[in-house]
């Protein structure tokens, strides 16, 4: 079959999209704390045959900048953060084929709890659930969850490896065919086909037996977005849909090859995973129309948006010194979280000790400098290049206007991609795995993979 793109809608259960200034746009809906807001997005994405709606999440509002939340609340910088799994469930009630992905942290939740929540969503949605595995970012999240400080980067991933083993072990507890439901005999299920986990490891203990049977797709699809070397090894071992954020084809190809190589080293089939690159299309019926839209969007971001999100993502207080004073090597090395942002700024700026202003300028955080602006042809050309050059297997579509950005992609770009044979015209089946082209996992199949040692 001809290789085709995977499309994911990037969402957050908050007062704005990934772009903090999106709520300020005159055409953005104001009711982001209502079910209808997300259900309309779901219906739009499904009409465009998107594979999945995906919710990113943090366990704290951005308050690392100045170690205060006042600016976050005043300027609406992702200050509302609802439970994405609950919001996603509401979206699932308004759709039939759209995949439903949400984030849950391996650092601050228990494996049994995460396994049960997502397995339940998988059953309630008919096999459309996906779990985005994260290790969280900063001290604000740690302090909300009863800890003094966030765990060290590689240690979090070592812990997350075992977390995955526990979750997958529970998801394997009920064999296919274990349910009998014979009212005459009174037998509900075969106890010989329901196993207890009895896990006792370095980081976790979890007994079982698990309380949710397997779904139509076996178990939820696993999403990952590790960008560091350790993160890529984790993604290569576990991820089925991998989110990337390359800003050009060359960088995308390097990252694509690295993750696929990690999958092969972990004993997996690299073709049974899909790397989807974060993309912000600003599109219209014509290029001129799209450029007019972009002109308005560019007026919305504030400098504080970028500084706040940089502090959140790198667990570093960028208010601790003047904007133009270079950061010390010690400060740079002490950053945590999304280290790809720090490394990207170092590389792009050409400075060994960039300032906070350099981070604002070269990171793109809180801004839309890397948007693809154009009519159907211009946007499709850019997506096709990245896809054909093996920079990715698909795209995570970020919005600048809600729900208008999603509607514009569905109206203008999707038909052009379909015309070129790059995107499907209908869903292949009922479950997310069927629609992605992922095999239904056999119980215990993951155990054949060699454990990836930390470096």
C-alpha positions as a printed NumPy array, in Angstrom:
array([[  0.   ,   0.   ,   0.   ],
       [  1.211,   3.521,  -0.795],
       [  2.613,   5.289,   2.27 ],
       [  0.219,   7.961,   3.542],
       [  0.389,  10.647,   6.222],
       [ -0.821,  10.362,   9.799],
       [ -2.67 ,  13.46 ,  11.03 ],
       [ -3.05 ,  14.417,  14.7  ],
       [ -4.803,  17.463,  16.139],
       [ -2.741,  19.063,  18.931],
       [ -4.9  ,  20.211,  21.851],
       [ -4.701,  21.287,  25.465],
       [ -7.531,  21.306,  28.003],
       [ -6.987,  24.935,  28.839],
       [ -7.903,  28.52 ,  28.002],
       [ -5.648,  28.616,  24.903],
       [ -3.912,  26.291,  22.462],
       [ -0.197,  25.575,  22.523],
       [  0.077,  29.219,  21.419],
       [ -0.67 ,  31.154,  24.635],
       [ -1.925,  34.21 ,  22.757],
       [ -4.533,  32.236,  20.785],
       [ -7.284,  33.132,  23.262],
       [ -6.736,  36.797,  22.328],
       [ -7.659,  36.206,  18.69 ],
       [-11.025,  37.821,  17.902],
       [-12.259,  34.666,  16.145],
       [-11.314,  32.21 ,  18.913],
       [-14.186,  30.828,  20.969],
       [-14.358,  32.1  ,  24.548],
       [-15.907,  28.999,  26.126],
       [-12.825,  26.771,  26.421],
       [-14.153,  25.448,  29.735],
       [-17.242,  23.889,  28.122],
       [-17.78 ,  20.423,  26.644],
       [-19.193,  21.871,  23.421],
       [-15.931,  23.698,  22.697],
       [-13.996,  20.414,  22.522],
       [-16.798,  18.473,  20.896],
       [-16.888,  20.943,  18.005],
       [-13.131,  20.493,  17.539],
       [-13.612,  16.719,  17.589],
       [-16.311,  16.863,  14.927],
       [-14.12 ,  19.075,  12.717],
       [-11.113,  16.771,  13.03 ],
       [-13.206,  13.701,  12.322],
       [-14.755,  15.317,   9.247],
       [-11.198,  15.783,   7.974],
       [-10.405,  12.133,   8.737],
       [ -7.712,  13.025,  11.281],
       [ -6.375,   9.915,  12.975],
       [ -6.35 ,  11.368,  16.466],
       [ -7.025,  14.313,  18.758],
       [ -4.209,  14.573,  21.274],
       [ -4.107,  16.499,  24.558],
       [ -0.805,  17.724,  25.937],
       [ -0.757,  18.482,  29.674],
       [  1.189,  19.905,  32.6  ],
       [  0.464,  19.464,  36.303],
       [  1.072,  23.132,  37.078],
       [  0.386,  26.498,  35.486],
       [  3.537,  28.242,  34.195],
       [  4.92 ,  29.964,  37.305],
       [  8.672,  29.423,  37.141],
       [  9.258,  32.913,  35.699],
       [  9.85 ,  35.064,  38.771],
       [  8.547,  32.09 ,  40.8  ],
       [  5.112,  33.71 ,  40.71 ],
       [  1.837,  32.949,  38.95 ],
       [  0.547,  36.545,  38.726],
       [  1.723,  37.091,  35.131],
       [  0.321,  33.711,  34.107],
       [ -3.15 ,  34.528,  35.328],
       [ -3.124,  38.17 ,  34.17 ],
       [ -2.131,  37.374,  30.592],
       [ -3.88 ,  33.998,  30.291],
       [ -0.677,  32.039,  29.673],
       [ -2.072,  28.511,  29.951],
       [ -3.374,  29.335,  33.414],
       [ -6.403,  27.012,  33.138],
       [ -5.462,  23.344,  33.009],
       [ -8.302,  20.836,  33.272],
       [ -7.987,  17.061,  33.428],
       [ -7.395,  16.074,  29.777],
       [ -8.782,  12.558,  30.168],
       [-12.176,  13.861,  31.302],
       [-12.256,  16.444,  28.497],
       [-11.221,  13.782,  25.998],
       [-14.06 ,  11.551,  27.129],
       [-16.512,  14.361,  26.313],
       [-14.94 ,  14.64 ,  22.875],
       [-15.247,  10.89 ,  22.391],
       [-19.003,  11.106,  22.953],
       [-19.325,  13.417,  19.913],
       [-17.167,  11.308,  17.552],
       [-17.071,   7.721,  16.27 ],
       [-13.693,   7.105,  14.587],
       [-11.377,   9.832,  15.863],
       [ -8.557,   8.534,  18.061],
       [ -8.418,   9.964,  21.584],
       [ -4.987,  10.633,  23.087],
       [ -4.15 ,  12.211,  26.446],
       [ -1.085,  12.794,  28.592],
       [ -0.348,  11.214,  31.977],
       [  2.927,  11.491,  33.862],
       [  5.018,   8.501,  34.939],
       [  6.676,  10.687,  37.577],
       [  3.59 ,  11.68 ,  39.554],
       [  1.002,   8.927,  39.04 ],
       [  0.897,   5.242,  39.903],
       [  1.083,   2.645,  37.091],
       [ -2.103,   0.808,  38.103],
       [ -4.092,   4.048,  38.114],
       [ -2.841,   5.128,  34.671],
       [ -3.391,   1.649,  33.263],
       [ -6.977,   1.554,  34.528],
       [ -7.915,   5.061,  33.351],
       [ -6.714,   4.545,  29.795],
       [ -7.971,   0.963,  29.519],
       [-11.39 ,   2.226,  30.603],
       [-11.337,   5.008,  27.994],
       [-10.314,   2.41 ,  25.428],
       [-13.396,   0.304,  26.197],
       [-15.751,   3.287,  26.394],
       [-14.56 ,   4.576,  23.008],
       [-14.557,   1.261,  21.186],
       [-10.768,   0.982,  20.995],
       [ -9.769,   4.567,  20.188],
       [ -7.604,   5.497,  23.201],
       [ -3.938,   6.494,  23.301],
       [ -1.653,   7.399,  26.209],
       [  1.057,  10.032,  25.853],
       [  3.845,   8.953,  28.206],
       [  5.691,  11.891,  29.804],
       [  8.076,  12.264,  32.726],
       [  6.977,  15.882,  33.422],
       [  9.069,  19.018,  33.348],
       [  9.589,  21.207,  36.366],
       [  9.557,  21.956,  40.073],
       [  6.085,  23.513,  39.91 ],
       [  4.638,  20.142,  38.964],
       [  6.674,  18.455,  41.688],
       [  5.411,  20.863,  44.34 ],
       [  1.789,  20.396,  43.284],
       [  2.221,  16.649,  43.621],
       [  3.78 ,  16.646,  47.078],
       [  7.484,  16.763,  46.165],
       [ 10.064,  19.472,  46.801],
       [ 11.812,  19.319,  43.435],
       [ 11.586,  17.558,  40.088],
       [ 13.592,  14.368,  39.597],
       [ 16.811,  14.343,  37.548],
       [ 16.307,  13.842,  33.783],
       [ 17.816,  10.394,  33.082],
       [ 16.629,   9.021,  36.427],
       [ 13.052,   9.911,  35.427],
       [ 13.413,   7.853,  32.244],
       [ 14.901,   4.882,  34.105],
       [ 11.871,   5.01 ,  36.375],
       [  9.556,   5.426,  33.397],
       [ 10.9  ,   2.24 ,  31.792],
       [  9.741,   0.243,  34.782],
       [  6.461,   2.191,  34.858],
       [  5.813,   0.998,  31.289],
       [  6.535,  -2.603,  32.246],
       [  3.958,  -2.415,  35.031],
       [  1.295,  -0.753,  32.863],
       [  1.754,  -3.196,  29.995],
       [  1.833,  -6.07 ,  32.444],
       [ -1.565,  -5.037,  33.779],
       [ -2.939,  -4.488,  30.264],
       [ -1.944,  -8.101,  29.507],
       [ -3.724,  -9.513,  32.573],
       [ -6.972, -10.459,  30.819],
       [ -6.375, -12.804,  27.905],
       [ -8.515, -12.6  ,  24.789],
       [-11.49 , -14.902,  25.26 ],
       [-11.43 , -14.66 ,  29.046],
       [-15.01 , -13.323,  29.212],
       [-17.696, -16.036,  29.242],
       [-20.819, -14.232,  30.502],
       [-22.959, -17.357,  30.631],
       [-26.036, -16.505,  32.696],
       [-27.229, -20.133,  32.872],
       [-24.01 , -21.479,  34.371],
       [-23.353, -18.3  ,  36.313],
       [-19.806, -18.048,  34.974],
       [-18.72 , -14.51 ,  34.074],
       [-15.096, -15.138,  33.086],
       [-12.435, -17.857,  33.052],
       [-10.167, -17.335,  36.098],
       [ -7.387, -19.282,  34.389],
       [ -7.19 , -16.497,  31.795],
       [ -6.902, -13.606,  34.246],
       [ -3.414, -13.295,  35.731],
       [ -2.056, -11.377,  38.699],
       [  1.033,  -9.247,  37.999],
       [  2.864,  -9.376,  41.354],
       [  5.448,  -6.827,  40.238],
       [  8.239,  -5.918,  42.663],
       [ 10.902,  -3.752,  41.078],
       [ 13.396,  -1.034,  41.83 ],
       [ 10.799,   1.758,  41.672],
       [  7.345,   0.167,  41.844],
       [  5.322,  -2.542,  43.53 ],
       [  1.953,  -3.512,  42.059],
       [  0.071,  -6.704,  42.771],
       [ -3.048,  -6.909,  40.611],
       [ -5.081,  -8.598,  39.272],
       [ -6.012,  -5.813,  36.874],
       [ -9.682,  -4.878,  36.772],
       [-10.28 ,  -3.94 ,  33.102],
       [-10.45 ,  -6.524,  30.259],
       [ -8.671,  -5.966,  26.933],
       [-10.321,  -3.759,  24.342],
       [-11.046,  -4.189,  20.656],
       [ -7.577,  -2.832,  19.831],
       [ -5.814,  -4.875,  22.527],
       [ -4.622,  -1.945,  24.59 ],
       [ -4.25 ,   1.834,  24.107],
       [ -1.728,   3.139,  21.595],
       [  1.442,   4.456,  23.263],
       [  2.535,   8.006,  22.369],
       [  5.947,   9.45 ,  23.227],
       [  7.876,  12.633,  22.526],
       [ 11.373,  12.214,  23.955],
       [ 13.841,  14.571,  22.238],
       [ 17.049,  13.986,  24.229],
       [ 19.278,  10.98 ,  23.632],
       [ 17.753,   9.188,  26.63 ],
       [ 14.291,  10.261,  25.506],
       [ 14.883,   8.855,  22.023],
       [ 15.953,   5.519,  23.499],
       [ 12.77 ,   5.473,  25.552],
       [ 10.685,   6.36 ,  22.492],
       [ 12.426,   3.701,  20.449],
       [ 11.598,   1.05 ,  23.019],
       [  7.983,   1.95 ,  23.752],
       [  6.49 ,   4.546,  21.418],
       [  4.018,   3.742,  18.656],
       [  3.253,   7.353,  17.738],
       [  6.23 ,   9.646,  18.312],
       [  5.872,  13.421,  18.401],
       [  8.775,  15.468,  17.063],
       [  9.357,  19.202,  16.639],
       [ 11.972,  19.621,  13.908],
       [ 12.005,  23.053,  12.276],
       [ 13.508,  21.993,   8.939],
       [ 13.838,  18.9  ,   6.761],
       [ 17.499,  18.267,   7.605],
       [ 16.9  ,  18.217,  11.363],
       [ 13.739,  16.171,  10.866],
       [ 15.569,  13.492,   8.889],
       [ 18.289,  13.223,  11.532],
       [ 15.747,  12.795,  14.324],
       [ 13.646,  10.382,  12.274],
       [ 16.609,   8.121,  11.574],
       [ 17.763,   8.262,  15.206],
       [ 14.411,   7.145,  16.674],
       [ 13.863,   4.444,  14.05 ],
       [ 17.381,   3.168,  14.792],
       [ 16.606,   3.066,  18.524],
       [ 13.483,   1.018,  17.749],
       [ 15.51 ,  -1.475,  15.72 ],
       [ 18.078,  -1.77 ,  18.541],
       [ 15.204,  -2.458,  20.945],
       [ 14.105,  -5.392,  18.798],
       [ 11.053,  -3.641,  17.333],
       [  9.824,  -3.207,  13.784],
       [ 10.59 ,   0.465,  12.94 ],
       [  7.67 ,   0.453,  10.502],
       [  5.285,  -0.149,  13.408],
       [  5.759,   3.38 ,  14.716],
       [  4.86 ,   6.75 ,  13.274],
       [  6.849,   9.942,  13.809],
       [  4.624,  13.01 ,  13.556],
       [  6.175,  16.471,  13.385],
       [  4.593,  19.437,  15.167],
       [  3.408,  21.89 ,  12.508],
       [  1.499,  25.175,  12.615],
       [ -0.31 ,  25.796,   9.32 ],
       [ -1.929,  29.182,   8.728],
       [ -3.927,  28.577,   5.585],
       [ -6.69 ,  30.021,   3.466],
       [ -8.24 ,  29.655,   0.038],
       [ -5.287,  31.634,  -1.337],
       [ -1.8  ,  32.577,  -0.192],
       [ -2.867,  36.221,   0.112],
       [ -5.743,  35.283,   2.403],
       [ -3.402,  33.217,   4.579],
       [ -0.9  ,  36.077,   4.79 ],
       [ -3.645,  38.418,   5.99 ],
       [ -4.509,  35.905,   8.714],
       [ -0.859,  35.629,   9.711],
       [ -0.506,  39.406,   9.968],
       [ -3.19 ,  39.473,  12.649],
       [ -1.824,  36.418,  14.469],
       [  1.623,  38.022,  14.673],
       [  0.163,  40.95 ,  16.63 ],
       [ -1.067,  38.71 ,  19.456],
       [  2.026,  37.294,  21.254],
       [  3.672,  39.192,  24.124],
       [  7.275,  38.881,  25.281],
       [  6.046,  37.602,  28.629],
       [  4.389,  34.664,  26.833],
       [  7.762,  33.423,  25.608],
       [  9.613,  34.06 ,  28.867],
       [  6.952,  32.289,  30.904],
       [  6.852,  29.208,  28.676],
       [ 10.65 ,  29.035,  28.463],
       [ 10.907,  29.097,  32.26 ],
       [  8.261,  26.369,  32.478],
       [  9.798,  24.12 ,  29.817],
       [ 13.392,  24.368,  31.048],
       [ 12.697,  24.593,  34.808],
       [ 14.792,  27.765,  34.95 ],
       [ 13.818,  31.215,  36.192],
       [ 14.625,  33.547,  33.296],
       [ 13.684,  36.521,  35.522],
       [ 16.728,  35.916,  37.739],
       [ 18.926,  38.279,  35.687],
       [ 18.539,  41.05 ,  33.074],
       [ 17.224,  39.984,  29.666],
       [ 20.465,  40.719,  27.815],
       [ 22.93 ,  39.31 ,  30.34 ],
       [ 24.467,  36.023,  29.109],
       [ 23.538,  32.903,  31.024],
       [ 26.433,  31.096,  32.68 ],
       [ 27.519,  27.634,  31.621],
       [ 26.405,  26.386,  35.034],
       [ 22.921,  27.857,  34.517],
       [ 22.645,  26.273,  31.079],
       [ 23.76 ,  22.886,  32.368],
       [ 21.299,  23.119,  35.256],
       [ 18.288,  23.37 ,  32.942],
       [ 15.882,  20.429,  32.863],
       [ 12.711,  19.526,  30.995],
       [ 12.664,  19.913,  27.211],
       [ 16.4  ,  20.086,  26.705],
       [ 15.948,  20.159,  22.944],
       [ 14.876,  23.803,  23.368],
       [ 18.149,  24.707,  25.094],
       [ 20.236,  22.758,  22.581],
       [ 18.359,  24.315,  19.669],
       [ 19.007,  27.83 ,  20.958],
       [ 22.709,  27.077,  21.429],
       [ 22.951,  25.733,  17.898],
       [ 20.819,  28.339,  16.131],
       [ 22.178,  31.383,  17.937],
       [ 25.802,  30.265,  17.602],
       [ 26.413,  31.496,  21.143],
       [ 27.884,  29.331,  23.902],
       [ 26.264,  31.557,  26.544],
       [ 23.058,  33.037,  25.135],
       [ 20.929,  35.498,  27.085],
       [ 17.271,  35.231,  28.002],
       [ 16.487,  37.476,  25.03 ],
       [ 18.368,  35.046,  22.77 ],
       [ 16.155,  32.262,  24.103],
       [ 13.062,  34.31 ,  23.218],
       [ 14.43 ,  35.092,  19.752],
       [ 15.766,  31.679,  18.75 ],
       [ 13.461,  29.212,  20.526],
       [ 10.175,  30.254,  18.928],
       [  8.521,  29.574,  22.285],
       [  5.179,  31.339,  22.607],
       [  5.414,  32.567,  19.011],
       [  4.513,  31.441,  15.49 ],
       [  7.665,  32.254,  13.524],
       [  7.808,  28.757,  12.033],
       [  4.215,  28.657,  10.765],
       [  3.542,  27.37 ,   7.252],
       [  1.586,  30.219,   5.644],
       [ -0.183,  29.737,   2.33 ],
       [ -3.039,  28.447,   0.252],
       [ -3.716,  24.728,  -0.284],
       [ -0.789,  24.25 ,  -2.679],
       [  1.824,  26.066,  -0.603],
       [  0.963,  24.264,   2.629],
       [  0.625,  20.864,   0.942],
       [  3.97 ,  21.341,  -0.804],
       [  5.746,  21.896,   2.506],
       [  4.068,  18.926,   4.177],
       [  4.779,  16.704,   1.188],
       [  8.465,  17.615,   1.193],
       [  8.904,  16.764,   4.868],
       [  6.949,  13.513,   4.442],
       [  8.571,  12.295,   1.211],
       [ 12.073,  13.117,   2.463],
       [ 11.46 ,  10.838,   5.475],
       [ 11.541,  13.636,   7.982],
       [  8.315,  12.277,   9.453],
       [  5.374,   9.931,   8.882],
       [  2.761,  12.594,   9.531],
       [  1.988,  15.79 ,  11.375],
       [  0.724,  17.113,  14.688],
       [ -1.352,  20.12 ,  13.666],
       [ -1.187,  23.038,  16.106],
       [ -3.771,  25.824,  16.068],
       [ -3.539,  29.594,  16.297],
       [ -7.322,  30.134,  16.258],
       [ -9.849,  27.755,  17.835],
       [-11.61 ,  26.112,  16.157],
       [-10.828,  28.065,  12.97 ],
       [ -7.301,  26.724,  12.425],
       [ -8.5  ,  23.118,  12.403],
       [-11.42 ,  23.993,  10.136],
       [ -9.076,  25.76 ,   7.686],
       [ -6.802,  22.706,   7.431],
       [ -9.776,  20.422,   6.874],
       [-11.312,  22.737,   4.272],
       [ -8.203,  23.781,   2.339],
       [ -5.294,  21.386,   2.947],
       [ -6.82 ,  17.942,   3.481],
       [ -8.525,  17.837,   0.036],
       [ -5.248,  18.804,  -1.661],
       [ -3.32 ,  16.083,   0.201],
       [ -6.021,  13.567,  -0.711],
       [ -5.851,  14.647,  -4.362],
       [ -2.111,  13.922,  -4.302],
       [ -2.678,  10.497,  -2.739],
       [ -0.797,  11.501,   0.418],
       [ -3.713,  11.248,   2.856],
       [ -6.54 ,   8.761,   3.207],
       [-10.096,   9.592,   2.155],
       [-11.768,   7.518,   4.857],
       [-11.013,   5.602,   8.007],
       [ -9.779,   2.039,   7.588],
       [-11.656,   0.666,  10.581],
       [-13.194,   1.386,  13.95 ],
       [-10.151,   1.303,  16.246],
       [ -7.217,   3.679,  16.353],
       [ -4.811,   0.833,  15.595],
       [ -6.77 ,  -0.142,  12.502],
       [ -6.767,   3.446,  11.272],
       [ -3.05 ,   3.879,  11.906],
       [ -2.138,   0.519,  10.42 ],
       [ -0.712,  -0.809,  13.694],
       [ -0.961,  -4.502,  14.498],
       [ -3.129,  -5.534,  17.416],
       [ -0.576,  -6.386,  20.133],
       [ -0.501,  -9.923,  21.44 ],
       [ -0.466, -10.175,  25.219],
       [  3.119, -10.184,  26.462],
       [  4.688,  -9.353,  23.079],
       [  6.56 ,  -6.405,  24.603],
       [  8.482,  -8.743,  26.92 ],
       [ 10.56 , -10.052,  24.011],
       [ 12.204,  -6.638,  23.623],
       [ 15.659,  -6.278,  25.202],
       [ 15.846,  -3.804,  28.046],
       [ 17.525,  -0.541,  27.032],
       [ 20.354,   0.362,  29.37 ],
       [ 20.772,   3.979,  30.487],
       [ 23.902,   5.687,  29.184]])
